[in-house]
């Protein structure tokens, strides 16, 4: 979840005011941010304004950025805030296309990740404690969720990962998840219970290690689904890496992984990853056009009329 060495280089140079590195940084992320904004906003001009505001917000907040997540995740979090500020519809708050397929009775009351992450939800008794414990608890729960996803991927238990994504990432009801996956609703409930138990046990273990540094914390208390969703949206635990999406686009992934990425992009409809896919496809088309241009130039240059 932390920044890579390459991203740290960008950060260090940008903090020193390196204009060329800043231009390279903008060029690297501009396309995927614009495609994400275009999926949310009806006018291209509005989307471009939001992207511009996102880069400004990044520069203004760079001094407070502690590298708790990678730069792409941080930029997507910033742009979501800008989109929500400019276009406060229910659709603007949904991060996956699958959420458009059903009417959520609790959507208006759910907390938004961009409101929760900087200032934890005060309605969650497990999470609303002394300020000095907020960051620790957020980190511990995020690490537990990350461990869960990593374990499911490592064991190629991609079916359960798809189910957990729908339940926790998108807050799709058990009944709808069961219908999508062709399972009994009880089976979905069992999978959810088993994975939530694993998260709580992981949190309990981590809290036990941390107890000597802080006041005792209750690891057995129920963790609200909305809080898990907020963290999942912020850290995007299950989102495929950009190079994995590129391999999917080229058809070079192993069958199990291809099927999973297909689900994540087209069934779940993760808007973040779809923006990455659109950007990669656009770059591929531009590369093909440039190659075609070069081929034409190479084959025709000899036929140009030379000046007398």
Secondary structure, DSSP 8 states (H G I E B T S, - for coil): ----HHHHHHHHHHHTT-HHHHHHHHHHHHHHHHHHHHTT-S-HHHHHHHHHHHHHHHHHHTTT---SS-HHHHHHHHHHHHHHHH--SHHHH--BGGGGGS--TTGGGS--HHHHTTS--TT-TTT---HHHHHHHHHHHHHHHHHHHHHHHHTT-HHHHHHHIIIIIS---HHHHHHHHT--HHHHHHHHHHHHHHHHHHHHHHHHHHGGGSS---SSS---HHHHHHHHHHH-TT---HHHHHHHHHT-S-HHHHHHHHIIIIIS-BHHHHHHHHHHHHHHHHHHHHHHHHHHHHHHGGGS----
